[in-house]
């Protein structure tokens, strides 16, 4: 019985070690390496922390080969980006060897190896056209996110003024239509990560190395394609007057993912997104109502003036008549 248990334990351990070996092998593929596929089917290989110094590299289909026996090539300078990184490459001459597992070695000018037997998987590369699209997300459909809209209303004797942000499409085509969809954050893990990556990309500058950019853009583009709402399962809103207003119940500082699509004859020709932080200003002003009462001014009324004159004349005539009668009686 003990022998049976021991054998089962050994089998289990071997099985687990096999799984771990597979996992390690998968993890080791392209470890500390990012790859761009060029339009002519060449590949540029960026090595983490080794983008600015000269080095030599070699490939082999045999992981256990003597690395000193390999034929090394000098790294090239990538002139397609502002940082002019040093890169290894795969071209039409060497592409054939990648039809089976291929491993890479790299060493600096002093002969120190910083890449040893790392498996290179070209299927994990990003196409340069996809990378360009990813870098342009946020600028594909031109918008101005600095505009605001102010409304005023009277409620319970108070004037309430509310100012909120809005997005204005700045370069639209009359023949095409534009629609949008707002997703409030925080949301699902995927949406939260999309927003985090978008914010991270917005902070890229000339000091950000290409290796980091490729990693972030690859993840960002993957989530963009995964989360972009399709017409069948989402409620797109038509953009009117080239304006997209914040939801009326938005509070200051809330974040949103704004999806925008441009369509022509029912077909999507452009799609884009913005990571927005809402703004809202609110003020109240008490309405003071002033009532001025004026006394009637009779002298402005000619009818009353004439009546008064007539009354005075009549009184005088009556007085004269009375005096005349009194004189006659005295005689």
C-alpha angles and dihedrals in degrees: 000000000000090000090053092050091048092051091049091050091050091049090048092050092049090049092051092047088052091054091048090049090054091047092049090048091051091047092049092058107108090351108183088354132111124187135203119201111217123216092253090056094258118131133219117208119207117197119206114252091002104084103109106043131072118256143161127236141189139185133215138172088219113076092192096052121127101265092208090062094059124106107242128207127206116250117251129227114248104223095177093088134047096249096060095218126199109244142179116226146204117211140173091284096054101030093091094066090061091070085090131033107303128191132204137214127188133182136182127238090275092056095254113145117226096167118045125175096333112164113239116214110188091189088073092061124108120236113241091234091054090047090052090050090050092051090052097050107122092033102054093091106034115234140166111224096180099077125107139196125215126202129183129200138166117237125172094340094315132110107224118198120192125185119190135173125256138185119234122199105224107187110035131159117232093217094055131066128224130211134182142196127196121210115191119224140259092050135137120345089257093052092045091051091047090054093046092051091047091053090047091052091051087062096053114121140165090289094059109104122232094240090061093044093053093050093049096042092049092054092043093051092047091055092042091057092042097050103035103122116242120216094245096061105030141062107234118193121219114241109238125198087357089285132123113193127202115254109272092240094053117128125212113276098019117138130227140181107226115202117197128184133184117209135189120193089345095307123114110242098169136016129185145158140212129202103220136190111204124231127203131173121188130187137172128206124186113234111233113200116201118200119194117195118199126199115234113264106215097189090069088065111082094191092062091045093053092047090052092051091048091050091052092048091048090050091051092048091050090049091050091047091051092051091049091053092048091054092051091051091052091057 
